[in-house]
Amino acid sequence: MTKPLLTTLLFAAAALHAETPASANPATAALGDWRTGIGAIVRIAPCNATPSSPDLCLHIVKLSPNPPQLLDVHNPDPTLRNRNLVCMLIGSGFHQTDPDRLGAGHLYDPISGHTYRGYIAPTDPNTLKLRGYVLFTLFGRTETWHRVPPVPVCK
C-alpha cells in the first residue's frame, strides 16, 4: 500500500469516527421517551431511583393508537397474562459496554412473549437503534426508535 493511500484511509477513518453521535455517553443520549416501530412510547431511565445506578431500564408508557393487545396475553407465565402493558418493564440491565452503545441488557417482547438479549445504540440526539437477539447479534432484529416529548408518568 502506498503512503498517500494509507494516509487517505487514516483520514477517512478519523472522519467517520468524528461523525459519531454528539453525546460521548450513550447512556445519557438514550434517556427519555421514544416512539417504537409500532407507535408505542417507551421510556428509557435509570433502573433504580438512585441516579448513580449505571443500569437503564425500559418501560412502556403509552400504547400505540391501535395496539395489537392491551394485556400481556403471550407471557409464558400464565399468572402474568392479565398484566396491563402500560407501565410494564420491557427492558433491563442496559449499561455502557463500549463507547458507542449500551449492551448486556434483556428485552421482553409482549407481542411474542419472548425475552431477548439486546443493545441500544444512539445514532443522533433523536434516533436510536435497538437490537434484540438470540445467542449472537447475527440472530436478531433491529428497530429504529425516535425521540418524542415526555408523556405523563405511569402510575
PyMOL commands that set and color helices and strands:
alter all, ss='L'
color gray80, all
select helices_A, chain A and resi 3-18+26-30+78-80
alter helices_A, ss='H'
color red, helices_A
select strands_A, chain A and resi 32-35+41-46+56-62+89-98+101-109+114-124+127-133+140-148
alter strands_A, ss='S'
color yellow, strands_A
deselect
rebuild
show_as cartoon
